[in-house]
Amino acid sequence: MDSEIEKDRRFATTLARGLSVLRAFRPSDDGLGNAEISDRTGLPKSTVSRLTFTLQALGYLTHARRHDRYRPGPALLALGNMASASLSFVDLSGPLMQRLADETGTLSLMLVRDLGRMLIVKTWRPRNVASLWLEVGHRLPLHGSSSGHCMLAALSEDGFTAAVRDADGDRGLSPAQAVADRKAAHNQIVTQGFVITDPDRYFAANIHAVAVPFLARELGEPVIFTCGAMPDALPVARMQTEVGPKLLATVRDLDRMMGQGSGTYGRDL
């Protein structure tokens, strides 16, 4: 977080800390105690205790199954569903991305930037095909992922600066490296419409992925649509000649359904 923003008298520090508590949860967690939340957020345990008590009282956290550990609560679920329902492109993208997943046999994803990482917000699994086990709520690095590099290329200058600052060196993302990732991804968007990060530089050796940016009118930042699979099922050549073009065509179809033009977002970055 920008220290200058935090100094602004309009900045609500308590609210920011409460949101950082909610961000601490991961899909693989079997609940979190105050000590674990403190470790993940860097907040004092006494502060975390007050925040978790308040969030539980408001329904954003729950003690439903084990009284010593917190889990996301019903109010948080309702808030997420309300946000999804208010963004028309989310529902429209569902049938398109499911068809793409089935046709290509890949796990199709929708990701957004969550501070200095990429957050998976939707997944579409191919029917009757084993696929990667990435779930909603997983976070991927900006550096070393096709979706992250695609986001760096598609962000505005201010958004790019904020993303690099928030990443705070995550997985070696220095400002110079971020500029290099942005330039390389931008060149791919201009020349072919999609981004494929060099597998030798990928953050995980067992994932290959291709990504395309999409900018909806309702949002101030792009979202990223991605197709991924194990390397033997999705070699680079297949990403370049089949899956990447199909993903781009799918995002263009969504663009047209939204009445946003020809789907060439990113080519004039």
TORVO-138609 format. One record per residue (C-alpha): residue in one letter; x, y, z. Coordinates in pm, 1 decimal. Each point is the difference from the previous one (the first is absolute). Example, Ala and Ser with C-alpha at 12.3 -4.5 7.8 and 13.67 -1.06 7.14 Angstrom:
BEGIN
<rec><residu>A</residu><c1>1230.0</c1><c2>-450.0</c2><c3>780.0</c3></rec>
<rec><residu>S</residu><c1>137.0</c1><c2>344.0</c2><c3>-66.0</c3></rec>
This chain:
BEGIN
<rec><residu>M</residu><c1>0.0</c1><c2>0.0</c2><c3>0.0</c3></rec>
<rec><residu>D</residu><c1>124.6</c1><c2>348.1</c2><c3>-89.7</c3></rec>
<rec><residu>S</residu><c1>122.9</c1><c2>173.0</c2><c3>315.8</c3></rec>
<rec><residu>E</residu><c1>-114.3</c1><c2>334.7</c2><c3>-137.3</c3></rec>
<rec><residu>I</residu><c1>-355.1</c1><c2>-130.1</c2><c3>-36.1</c3></rec>
<rec><residu>E</residu><c1>10.4</c1><c2>-133.5</c2><c3>354.8</c3></rec>
<rec><residu>K</residu><c1>90.4</c1><c2>347.8</c2><c3>124.4</c3></rec>
<rec><residu>D</residu><c1>-303.8</c1><c2>156.1</c2><c3>-169.5</c3></rec>
<rec><residu>R</residu><c1>-255.9</c1><c2>98.0</c2><c3>267.1</c3></rec>
<rec><residu>R</residu><c1>-272.7</c1><c2>-161.1</c2><c3>-212.3</c3></rec>
<rec><residu>F</residu><c1>170.0</c1><c2>-340.0</c2><c3>27.6</c3></rec>
<rec><residu>A</residu><c1>-184.8</c1><c2>-229.3</c2><c3>246.1</c3></rec>
<rec><residu>T</residu><c1>278.4</c1><c2>-202.2</c2><c3>160.1</c3></rec>
<rec><residu>T</residu><c1>-230.6</c1><c2>-223.8</c2><c3>202.4</c3></rec>
<rec><residu>L</residu><c1>-198.7</c1><c2>-90.8</c2><c3>-310.2</c3></rec>
<rec><residu>A</residu><c1>320.5</c1><c2>-78.8</c2><c3>-188.9</c3></rec>
<rec><residu>R</residu><c1>116.2</c1><c2>-225.5</c2><c3>282.7</c3></rec>
<rec><residu>G</residu><c1>-334.2</c1><c2>-179.1</c2><c3>8.9</c3></rec>
<rec><residu>L</residu><c1>20.4</c1><c2>-67.3</c2><c3>-372.2</c3></rec>
<rec><residu>S</residu><c1>354.5</c1><c2>-129.2</c2><c3>40.5</c3></rec>
<rec><residu>V</residu><c1>-137.7</c1><c2>-255.5</c2><c3>247.4</c3></rec>
<rec><residu>L</residu><c1>-250.8</c1><c2>-121.3</c2><c3>-259.4</c3></rec>
<rec><residu>R</residu><c1>277.8</c1><c2>-17.4</c2><c3>-261.7</c3></rec>
<rec><residu>A</residu><c1>202.6</c1><c2>-226.5</c2><c3>228.4</c3></rec>
<rec><residu>F</residu><c1>-226.0</c1><c2>-298.6</c2><c3>-67.8</c3></rec>
<rec><residu>R</residu><c1>93.4</c1><c2>-257.5</c2><c3>-264.6</c3></rec>
<rec><residu>P</residu><c1>-209.6</c1><c2>-275.3</c2><c3>-159.8</c3></rec>
<rec><residu>S</residu><c1>209.3</c1><c2>-273.6</c2><c3>161.0</c3></rec>
<rec><residu>D</residu><c1>-44.5</c1><c2>134.7</c2><c3>354.8</c3></rec>
<rec><residu>D</residu><c1>-197.5</c1><c2>-199.4</c2><c3>253.9</c3></rec>
<rec><residu>G</residu><c1>-73.3</c1><c2>318.8</c2><c3>186.1</c3></rec>
<rec><residu>L</residu><c1>249.2</c1><c2>244.8</c2><c3>151.9</c3></rec>
<rec><residu>G</residu><c1>72.1</c1><c2>101.3</c2><c3>357.2</c3></rec>
<rec><residu>N</residu><c1>92.6</c1><c2>352.6</c2><c3>104.0</c3></rec>
<rec><residu>A</residu><c1>368.8</c1><c2>-89.8</c2><c3>21.4</c3></rec>
<rec><residu>E</residu><c1>5.6</c1><c2>-128.6</c2><c3>-358.0</c3></rec>
<rec><residu>I</residu><c1>-185.7</c1><c2>305.2</c2><c3>-125.7</c3></rec>
<rec><residu>S</residu><c1>247.4</c1><c2>219.8</c2><c3>185.0</c3></rec>
<rec><residu>D</residu><c1>291.5</c1><c2>-180.1</c2><c3>-168.1</c3></rec>
<rec><residu>R</residu><c1>-152.0</c1><c2>39.8</c2><c3>-346.6</c3></rec>
<rec><residu>T</residu><c1>-102.9</c1><c2>363.8</c2><c3>32.9</c3></rec>
<rec><residu>G</residu><c1>282.7</c1><c2>134.1</c2><c3>215.1</c3></rec>
<rec><residu>L</residu><c1>-257.1</c1><c2>149.1</c2><c3>238.3</c3></rec>
<rec><residu>P</residu><c1>37.4</c1><c2>-32.0</c2><c3>379.5</c3></rec>
<rec><residu>K</residu><c1>-198.6</c1><c2>-288.1</c2><c3>144.6</c3></rec>
<rec><residu>S</residu><c1>-195.9</c1><c2>237.6</c2><c3>223.1</c3></rec>
<rec><residu>T</residu><c1>-108.8</c1><c2>197.5</c2><c3>-307.4</c3></rec>
<rec><residu>V</residu><c1>-91.3</c1><c2>-319.7</c2><c3>-185.6</c3></rec>
<rec><residu>S</residu><c1>-207.1</c1><c2>-115.3</c2><c3>298.0</c3></rec>
<rec><residu>R</residu><c1>-209.9</c1><c2>318.9</c2><c3>-10.7</c3></rec>
<rec><residu>L</residu><c1>-39.7</c1><c2>-19.4</c2><c3>-377.5</c3></rec>
<rec><residu>T</residu><c1>-101.1</c1><c2>-366.2</c2><c3>-9.4</c3></rec>
<rec><residu>F</residu><c1>-250.7</c1><c2>55.7</c2><c3>281.1</c3></rec>
<rec><residu>T</residu><c1>-156.2</c1><c2>288.2</c2><c3>-194.3</c3></rec>
<rec><residu>L</residu><c1>0.8</c1><c2>-186.8</c2><c3>-331.9</c3></rec>
<rec><residu>Q</residu><c1>-162.4</c1><c2>-300.5</c2><c3>166.3</c3></rec>
<rec><residu>A</residu><c1>-265.1</c1><c2>220.5</c2><c3>161.0</c3></rec>
<rec><residu>L</residu><c1>-82.3</c1><c2>140.9</c2><c3>-345.3</c3></rec>
<rec><residu>G</residu><c1>-10.8</c1><c2>-342.7</c2><c3>-165.0</c3></rec>
<rec><residu>Y</residu><c1>314.7</c1><c2>35.3</c2><c3>-212.3</c3></rec>
<rec><residu>L</residu><c1>174.5</c1><c2>-268.6</c2><c3>205.8</c3></rec>
<rec><residu>T</residu><c1>-146.3</c1><c2>-300.0</c2><c3>177.7</c3></rec>
<rec><residu>H</residu><c1>90.5</c1><c2>-250.1</c2><c3>271.4</c3></rec>
<rec><residu>A</residu><c1>-258.9</c1><c2>-243.8</c2><c3>-132.4</c3></rec>
<rec><residu>R</residu><c1>191.9</c1><c2>-327.5</c2><c3>25.5</c3></rec>
<rec><residu>R</residu><c1>294.3</c1><c2>50.2</c2><c3>236.4</c3></rec>
<rec><residu>H</residu><c1>-12.3</c1><c2>273.5</c2><c3>256.9</c3></rec>
<rec><residu>D</residu><c1>370.6</c1><c2>72.6</c2><c3>1.0</c3></rec>
<rec><residu>R</residu><c1>30.5</c1><c2>70.4</c2><c3>-374.2</c3></rec>
<rec><residu>Y</residu><c1>-159.8</c1><c2>252.4</c2><c3>-230.2</c3></rec>
<rec><residu>R</residu><c1>-138.2</c1><c2>-62.8</c2><c3>-347.1</c3></rec>
<rec><residu>P</residu><c1>-160.7</c1><c2>226.1</c2><c3>-262.0</c3></rec>
<rec><residu>G</residu><c1>-359.3</c1><c2>67.3</c2><c3>104.4</c3></rec>
<rec><residu>P</residu><c1>-336.0</c1><c2>31.5</c2><c3>-176.5</c3></rec>
<rec><residu>A</residu><c1>16.2</c1><c2>379.3</c2><c3>-32.7</c3></rec>
<rec><residu>L</residu><c1>325.7</c1><c2>-33.9</c2><c3>-195.4</c3></rec>
<rec><residu>L</residu><c1>-160.1</c1><c2>-257.0</c2><c3>-229.1</c3></rec>
<rec><residu>A</residu><c1>-298.6</c1><c2>228.2</c2><c3>-56.6</c3></rec>
<rec><residu>L</residu><c1>227.7</c1><c2>294.8</c2><c3>-73.2</c3></rec>
<rec><residu>G</residu><c1>195.4</c1><c2>-200.0</c2><c3>-257.2</c3></rec>
<rec><residu>N</residu><c1>-315.9</c1><c2>-121.9</c2><c3>-171.8</c3></rec>
<rec><residu>M</residu><c1>-141.8</c1><c2>352.2</c2><c3>-9.0</c3></rec>
<rec><residu>A</residu><c1>319.0</c1><c2>131.0</c2><c3>-160.7</c3></rec>
<rec><residu>S</residu><c1>-4.0</c1><c2>-280.2</c2><c3>-257.3</c3></rec>
<rec><residu>A</residu><c1>-366.6</c1><c2>60.4</c2><c3>-83.8</c3></rec>
<rec><residu>S</residu><c1>56.9</c1><c2>374.0</c2><c3>-47.1</c3></rec>
<rec><residu>L</residu><c1>266.6</c1><c2>-59.8</c2><c3>-267.1</c3></rec>
<rec><residu>S</residu><c1>-185.6</c1><c2>-116.4</c2><c3>-309.8</c3></rec>
<rec><residu>F</residu><c1>305.7</c1><c2>-138.7</c2><c3>-175.6</c3></rec>
<rec><residu>V</residu><c1>48.4</c1><c2>-263.3</c2><c3>272.5</c3></rec>
<rec><residu>D</residu><c1>-323.1</c1><c2>-185.2</c2><c3>-84.3</c3></rec>
<rec><residu>L</residu><c1>43.0</c1><c2>55.7</c2><c3>-373.3</c3></rec>
<rec><residu>S</residu><c1>348.5</c1><c2>-148.5</c2><c3>5.5</c3></rec>
<rec><residu>G</residu><c1>-111.2</c1><c2>-324.6</c2><c3>166.8</c3></rec>
<rec><residu>P</residu><c1>-140.5</c1><c2>-191.6</c2><c3>-300.7</c3></rec>
<rec><residu>L</residu><c1>277.2</c1><c2>130.5</c2><c3>-226.9</c3></rec>
<rec><residu>M</residu><c1>280.2</c1><c2>-106.1</c2><c3>232.8</c3></rec>
<rec><residu>Q</residu><c1>-158.9</c1><c2>-337.4</c2><c3>76.8</c3></rec>
<rec><residu>R</residu><c1>-23.6</c1><c2>-71.4</c2><c3>-372.5</c3></rec>
<rec><residu>L</residu><c1>364.4</c1><c2>101.2</c2><c3>-38.0</c3></rec>
<rec><residu>A</residu><c1>104.4</c1><c2>-226.3</c2><c3>287.7</c3></rec>
<rec><residu>D</residu><c1>-185.7</c1><c2>-293.1</c2><c3>-155.0</c3></rec>
<rec><residu>E</residu><c1>135.8</c1><c2>61.5</c2><c3>-351.3</c3></rec>
<rec><residu>T</residu><c1>362.3</c1><c2>37.3</c2><c3>110.3</c3></rec>
<rec><residu>G</residu><c1>4.6</c1><c2>-233.6</c2><c3>300.9</c3></rec>
<rec><residu>T</residu><c1>156.2</c1><c2>274.8</c2><c3>210.4</c3></rec>
<rec><residu>L</residu><c1>-88.1</c1><c2>163.2</c2><c3>330.1</c3></rec>
<rec><residu>S</residu><c1>-140.6</c1><c2>343.2</c2><c3>-87.8</c3></rec>
<rec><residu>L</residu><c1>34.0</c1><c2>279.8</c2><c3>253.0</c3></rec>
<rec><residu>M</residu><c1>-100.4</c1><c2>357.1</c2><c3>71.3</c3></rec>
<rec><residu>L</residu><c1>249.0</c1><c2>194.6</c2><c3>210.9</c3></rec>
<rec><residu>V</residu><c1>20.4</c1><c2>349.6</c2><c3>145.7</c3></rec>
<rec><residu>R</residu><c1>281.6</c1><c2>187.7</c2><c3>168.7</c3></rec>
<rec><residu>D</residu><c1>-5.6</c1><c2>-22.0</c2><c3>378.1</c3></rec>
<rec><residu>L</residu><c1>268.3</c1><c2>246.7</c2><c3>110.7</c3></rec>
<rec><residu>G</residu><c1>328.4</c1><c2>-156.3</c2><c3>-118.7</c3></rec>
<rec><residu>R</residu><c1>-137.0</c1><c2>-338.8</c2><c3>-111.6</c3></rec>
<rec><residu>M</residu><c1>-254.1</c1><c2>-150.1</c2><c3>-237.5</c3></rec>
<rec><residu>L</residu><c1>-316.2</c1><c2>-138.1</c2><c3>161.7</c3></rec>
<rec><residu>I</residu><c1>-205.4</c1><c2>-274.8</c2><c3>-165.6</c3></rec>
<rec><residu>V</residu><c1>-367.6</c1><c2>100.0</c2><c3>17.4</c3></rec>
<rec><residu>K</residu><c1>-157.9</c1><c2>-248.8</c2><c3>-243.4</c3></rec>
<rec><residu>T</residu><c1>95.2</c1><c2>-342.2</c2><c3>-134.9</c3></rec>
<rec><residu>W</residu><c1>-147.6</c1><c2>-216.6</c2><c3>-275.0</c3></rec>
<rec><residu>R</residu><c1>113.4</c1><c2>-362.7</c2><c3>-10.2</c3></rec>
<rec><residu>P</residu><c1>-13.8</c1><c2>-209.9</c2><c3>-316.3</c3></rec>
<rec><residu>R</residu><c1>-263.5</c1><c2>-272.3</c2><c3>18.2</c3></rec>
<rec><residu>N</residu><c1>134.3</c1><c2>-356.0</c2><c3>17.4</c3></rec>
<rec><residu>V</residu><c1>363.0</c1><c2>117.0</c2><c3>-9.2</c3></rec>
<rec><residu>A</residu><c1>244.5</c1><c2>10.7</c2><c3>290.8</c3></rec>
<rec><residu>S</residu><c1>121.4</c1><c2>357.5</c2><c3>48.9</c3></rec>
<rec><residu>L</residu><c1>214.3</c1><c2>215.5</c2><c3>226.9</c3></rec>
<rec><residu>W</residu><c1>-124.2</c1><c2>31.7</c2><c3>354.8</c3></rec>
<rec><residu>L</residu><c1>1.8</c1><c2>374.8</c2><c3>36.2</c3></rec>
<rec><residu>E</residu><c1>-301.8</c1><c2>134.7</c2><c3>184.2</c3></rec>
<rec><residu>V</residu><c1>-177.3</c1><c2>329.9</c2><c3>50.3</c3></rec>
<rec><residu>G</residu><c1>194.2</c1><c2>196.3</c2><c3>259.5</c3></rec>
<rec><residu>H</residu><c1>345.6</c1><c2>-118.9</c2><c3>-103.6</c3></rec>
<rec><residu>R</residu><c1>251.7</c1><c2>277.1</c2><c3>-63.2</c3></rec>
<rec><residu>L</residu><c1>265.6</c1><c2>-9.4</c2><c3>-272.1</c3></rec>
<rec><residu>P</residu><c1>306.0</c1><c2>225.7</c2><c3>-21.6</c3></rec>
<rec><residu>L</residu><c1>17.4</c1><c2>292.0</c2><c3>-239.5</c3></rec>
<rec><residu>H</residu><c1>352.1</c1><c2>-106.7</c2><c3>-97.2</c3></rec>
<rec><residu>G</residu><c1>33.9</c1><c2>-342.9</c2><c3>-155.6</c3></rec>
<rec><residu>S</residu><c1>-360.3</c1><c2>-59.7</c2><c3>-109.3</c3></rec>
<rec><residu>S</residu><c1>-173.6</c1><c2>66.4</c2><c3>-330.6</c3></rec>
<rec><residu>S</residu><c1>-293.9</c1><c2>163.6</c2><c3>177.6</c3></rec>
<rec><residu>G</residu><c1>232.8</c1><c2>220.6</c2><c3>205.7</c3></rec>
<rec><residu>H</residu><c1>205.4</c1><c2>113.8</c2><c3>-297.4</c3></rec>
<rec><residu>C</residu><c1>-320.7</c1><c2>62.3</c2><c3>-194.7</c3></rec>
<rec><residu>M</residu><c1>-131.0</c1><c2>215.3</c2><c3>285.3</c3></rec>
<rec><residu>L</residu><c1>322.3</c1><c2>200.4</c2><c3>16.5</c3></rec>
<rec><residu>A</residu><c1>-31.7</c1><c2>72.1</c2><c3>-372.6</c3></rec>
<rec><residu>A</residu><c1>-367.3</c1><c2>94.9</c2><c3>14.1</c3></rec>
<rec><residu>L</residu><c1>9.3</c1><c2>228.8</c2><c3>304.5</c3></rec>
<rec><residu>S</residu><c1>10.9</c1><c2>376.1</c2><c3>-29.6</c3></rec>
<rec><residu>E</residu><c1>322.1</c1><c2>171.1</c2><c3>105.5</c3></rec>
<rec><residu>D</residu><c1>-145.9</c1><c2>79.0</c2><c3>342.5</c3></rec>
<rec><residu>G</residu><c1>-132.5</c1><c2>-353.8</c2><c3>38.3</c3></rec>
<rec><residu>F</residu><c1>333.9</c1><c2>-145.0</c2><c3>-102.8</c3></rec>
<rec><residu>T</residu><c1>184.3</c1><c2>213.5</c2><c3>255.5</c3></rec>
<rec><residu>A</residu><c1>-243.6</c1><c2>-106.0</c2><c3>273.6</c3></rec>
<rec><residu>A</residu><c1>28.1</c1><c2>-369.6</c2><c3>-92.2</c3></rec>
<rec><residu>V</residu><c1>379.7</c1><c2>2.9</c2><c3>12.6</c3></rec>
<rec><residu>R</residu><c1>-5.3</c1><c2>186.4</c2><c3>331.3</c3></rec>
<rec><residu>D</residu><c1>-251.9</c1><c2>-242.7</c2><c3>149.4</c3></rec>
<rec><residu>A</residu><c1>195.2</c1><c2>-304.3</c2><c3>-124.7</c3></rec>
<rec><residu>D</residu><c1>291.9</c1><c2>124.9</c2><c3>209.3</c3></rec>
<rec><residu>G</residu><c1>258.2</c1><c2>-222.0</c2><c3>-168.0</c3></rec>
<rec><residu>D</residu><c1>-219.1</c1><c2>-313.7</c2><c3>0.9</c3></rec>
<rec><residu>R</residu><c1>186.0</c1><c2>-278.3</c2><c3>-185.2</c3></rec>
<rec><residu>G</residu><c1>266.5</c1><c2>244.0</c2><c3>-112.6</c3></rec>
<rec><residu>L</residu><c1>-229.5</c1><c2>262.6</c2><c3>-152.9</c3></rec>
<rec><residu>S</residu><c1>224.6</c1><c2>305.5</c2><c3>12.7</c3></rec>
<rec><residu>P</residu><c1>-110.8</c1><c2>317.8</c2><c3>-180.7</c3></rec>
<rec><residu>A</residu><c1>246.5</c1><c2>-78.2</c2><c3>-280.9</c3></rec>
<rec><residu>Q</residu><c1>-130.1</c1><c2>-356.4</c2><c3>-32.2</c3></rec>
<rec><residu>A</residu><c1>-358.7</c1><c2>125.1</c2><c3>-2.2</c3></rec>
<rec><residu>V</residu><c1>78.9</c1><c2>237.4</c2><c3>-286.1</c3></rec>
<rec><residu>A</residu><c1>160.8</c1><c2>-286.3</c2><c3>-194.0</c3></rec>
<rec><residu>D</residu><c1>-300.1</c1><c2>-228.7</c2><c3>63.9</c3></rec>
<rec><residu>R</residu><c1>-239.6</c1><c2>276.8</c2><c3>-104.5</c3></rec>
<rec><residu>K</residu><c1>188.0</c1><c2>72.9</c2><c3>-321.6</c3></rec>
<rec><residu>A</residu><c1>28.6</c1><c2>-364.9</c2><c3>-103.2</c3></rec>
<rec><residu>A</residu><c1>-367.1</c1><c2>-67.7</c2><c3>72.8</c3></rec>
<rec><residu>H</residu><c1>-106.8</c1><c2>318.0</c2><c3>-180.3</c3></rec>
<rec><residu>N</residu><c1>191.4</c1><c2>-110.8</c2><c3>-308.7</c3></rec>
<rec><residu>Q</residu><c1>-180.1</c1><c2>-334.9</c2><c3>6.5</c3></rec>
<rec><residu>I</residu><c1>-340.4</c1><c2>167.7</c2><c3>32.1</c3></rec>
<rec><residu>V</residu><c1>79.2</c1><c2>227.9</c2><c3>-293.5</c3></rec>
<rec><residu>T</residu><c1>129.7</c1><c2>-276.2</c2><c3>-226.0</c3></rec>
<rec><residu>Q</residu><c1>-225.5</c1><c2>-294.2</c2><c3>90.3</c3></rec>
<rec><residu>G</residu><c1>-266.3</c1><c2>120.3</c2><c3>243.4</c3></rec>
<rec><residu>F</residu><c1>95.7</c1><c2>-225.6</c2><c3>293.2</c3></rec>
<rec><residu>V</residu><c1>283.5</c1><c2>-51.3</c2><c3>248.4</c3></rec>
<rec><residu>I</residu><c1>203.9</c1><c2>-316.2</c2><c3>57.9</c3></rec>
<rec><residu>T</residu><c1>269.5</c1><c2>23.2</c2><c3>264.2</c3></rec>
<rec><residu>D</residu><c1>315.9</c1><c2>-196.2</c2><c3>-79.4</c3></rec>
<rec><residu>P</residu><c1>-44.4</c1><c2>-335.0</c2><c3>181.5</c3></rec>
<rec><residu>D</residu><c1>361.9</c1><c2>19.4</c2><c3>115.6</c3></rec>
<rec><residu>R</residu><c1>-92.6</c1><c2>314.3</c2><c3>195.9</c3></rec>
<rec><residu>Y</residu><c1>-337.6</c1><c2>-121.3</c2><c3>126.1</c3></rec>
<rec><residu>F</residu><c1>-59.0</c1><c2>-3.5</c2><c3>374.7</c3></rec>
<rec><residu>A</residu><c1>-109.3</c1><c2>-365.5</c2><c3>-9.0</c3></rec>
<rec><residu>A</residu><c1>159.8</c1><c2>-266.3</c2><c3>-218.6</c3></rec>
<rec><residu>N</residu><c1>-321.5</c1><c2>-201.9</c2><c3>-33.3</c3></rec>
<rec><residu>I</residu><c1>-213.7</c1><c2>277.2</c2><c3>-152.5</c3></rec>
<rec><residu>H</residu><c1>-20.2</c1><c2>143.3</c2><c3>-350.8</c3></rec>
<rec><residu>A</residu><c1>-242.2</c1><c2>286.4</c2><c3>-59.9</c3></rec>
<rec><residu>V</residu><c1>-108.7</c1><c2>261.3</c2><c3>-252.1</c3></rec>
<rec><residu>A</residu><c1>-178.4</c1><c2>324.4</c2><c3>94.8</c3></rec>
<rec><residu>V</residu><c1>-207.3</c1><c2>277.8</c2><c3>-159.7</c3></rec>
<rec><residu>P</residu><c1>-102.6</c1><c2>332.8</c2><c3>163.3</c3></rec>
<rec><residu>F</residu><c1>-357.8</c1><c2>128.5</c2><c3>10.7</c3></rec>
<rec><residu>L</residu><c1>-119.2</c1><c2>343.3</c2><c3>107.5</c3></rec>
<rec><residu>A</residu><c1>-362.4</c1><c2>32.6</c2><c3>109.0</c3></rec>
<rec><residu>R</residu><c1>-166.3</c1><c2>338.8</c2><c3>28.8</c3></rec>
<rec><residu>E</residu><c1>-99.1</c1><c2>-77.7</c2><c3>358.7</c3></rec>
<rec><residu>L</residu><c1>359.8</c1><c2>-35.0</c2><c3>118.6</c3></rec>
<rec><residu>G</residu><c1>294.6</c1><c2>233.8</c2><c3>17.7</c3></rec>
<rec><residu>E</residu><c1>253.9</c1><c2>-277.9</c2><c3>-61.0</c3></rec>
<rec><residu>P</residu><c1>17.3</c1><c2>-288.1</c2><c3>-246.2</c3></rec>
<rec><residu>V</residu><c1>-90.8</c1><c2>-355.0</c2><c3>84.8</c3></rec>
<rec><residu>I</residu><c1>201.8</c1><c2>-285.1</c2><c3>-146.9</c3></rec>
<rec><residu>F</residu><c1>-139.2</c1><c2>-312.0</c2><c3>-165.0</c3></rec>
<rec><residu>T</residu><c1>238.9</c1><c2>-295.7</c2><c3>-3.4</c3></rec>
<rec><residu>C</residu><c1>15.1</c1><c2>-359.6</c2><c3>-119.4</c3></rec>
<rec><residu>G</residu><c1>239.9</c1><c2>-235.7</c2><c3>175.0</c3></rec>
<rec><residu>A</residu><c1>96.6</c1><c2>-367.5</c2><c3>12.1</c3></rec>
<rec><residu>M</residu><c1>287.8</c1><c2>-232.6</c2><c3>70.0</c3></rec>
<rec><residu>P</residu><c1>293.7</c1><c2>49.4</c2><c3>-239.2</c3></rec>
<rec><residu>D</residu><c1>-50.1</c1><c2>-332.7</c2><c3>-178.7</c3></rec>
<rec><residu>A</residu><c1>-362.6</c1><c2>91.3</c2><c3>-77.1</c3></rec>
<rec><residu>L</residu><c1>73.9</c1><c2>361.8</c2><c3>-88.1</c3></rec>
<rec><residu>P</residu><c1>340.4</c1><c2>39.6</c2><c3>-168.2</c3></rec>
<rec><residu>V</residu><c1>104.0</c1><c2>345.9</c2><c3>-117.2</c3></rec>
<rec><residu>A</residu><c1>-72.4</c1><c2>-83.4</c2><c3>-363.6</c3></rec>
<rec><residu>R</residu><c1>-359.3</c1><c2>-91.8</c2><c3>84.6</c3></rec>
<rec><residu>M</residu><c1>-43.7</c1><c2>320.4</c2><c3>200.6</c3></rec>
<rec><residu>Q</residu><c1>122.5</c1><c2>205.6</c2><c3>-293.6</c3></rec>
<rec><residu>T</residu><c1>-192.0</c1><c2>-170.3</c2><c3>-278.7</c3></rec>
<rec><residu>E</residu><c1>-321.4</c1><c2>-119.7</c2><c3>166.4</c3></rec>
<rec><residu>V</residu><c1>-79.9</c1><c2>96.6</c2><c3>358.2</c3></rec>
<rec><residu>G</residu><c1>127.1</c1><c2>358.8</c2><c3>-10.3</c3></rec>
<rec><residu>P</residu><c1>-197.6</c1><c2>90.1</c2><c3>-315.6</c3></rec>
<rec><residu>K</residu><c1>-312.8</c1><c2>-169.7</c2><c3>139.7</c3></rec>
<rec><residu>L</residu><c1>34.3</c1><c2>187.5</c2><c3>329.6</c3></rec>
<rec><residu>L</residu><c1>41.3</c1><c2>327.9</c2><c3>-186.8</c3></rec>
<rec><residu>A</residu><c1>-306.3</c1><c2>-75.2</c2><c3>-214.7</c3></rec>
<rec><residu>T</residu><c1>-201.2</c1><c2>-78.7</c2><c3>314.5</c3></rec>
<rec><residu>V</residu><c1>96.6</c1><c2>329.1</c2><c3>166.3</c3></rec>
<rec><residu>R</residu><c1>-89.1</c1><c2>184.2</c2><c3>-320.7</c3></rec>
<rec><residu>D</residu><c1>-340.4</c1><c2>-170.6</c2><c3>1.8</c3></rec>
<rec><residu>L</residu><c1>-51.0</c1><c2>124.1</c2><c3>356.1</c3></rec>
<rec><residu>D</residu><c1>104.5</c1><c2>348.7</c2><c3>-109.2</c3></rec>
<rec><residu>R</residu><c1>-260.8</c1><c2>-1.3</c2><c3>-274.2</c3></rec>
<rec><residu>M</residu><c1>-269.4</c1><c2>-132.3</c2><c3>234.2</c3></rec>
<rec><residu>M</residu><c1>79.1</c1><c2>289.7</c2><c3>232.7</c3></rec>
<rec><residu>G</residu><c1>-24.4</c1><c2>245.5</c2><c3>-291.8</c3></rec>
<rec><residu>Q</residu><c1>359.4</c1><c2>107.1</c2><c3>52.7</c3></rec>
<rec><residu>G</residu><c1>126.7</c1><c2>-22.3</c2><c3>-356.6</c3></rec>
<rec><residu>S</residu><c1>232.0</c1><c2>-239.5</c2><c3>-175.8</c3></rec>
<rec><residu>G</residu><c1>182.6</c1><c2>-152.0</c2><c3>294.7</c3></rec>
<rec><residu>T</residu><c1>337.5</c1><c2>155.9</c2><c3>-85.3</c3></rec>
<rec><residu>Y</residu><c1>65.8</c1><c2>125.3</c2><c3>352.1</c3></rec>
<rec><residu>G</residu><c1>369.1</c1><c2>12.6</c2><c3>73.0</c3></rec>
<rec><residu>R</residu><c1>124.0</c1><c2>43.0</c2><c3>-356.3</c3></rec>
<rec><residu>D</residu><c1>38.6</c1><c2>376.1</c2><c3>46.4</c3></rec>
<rec><residu>L</residu><c1>157.1</c1><c2>-6.9</c2><c3>346.7</c3></rec>
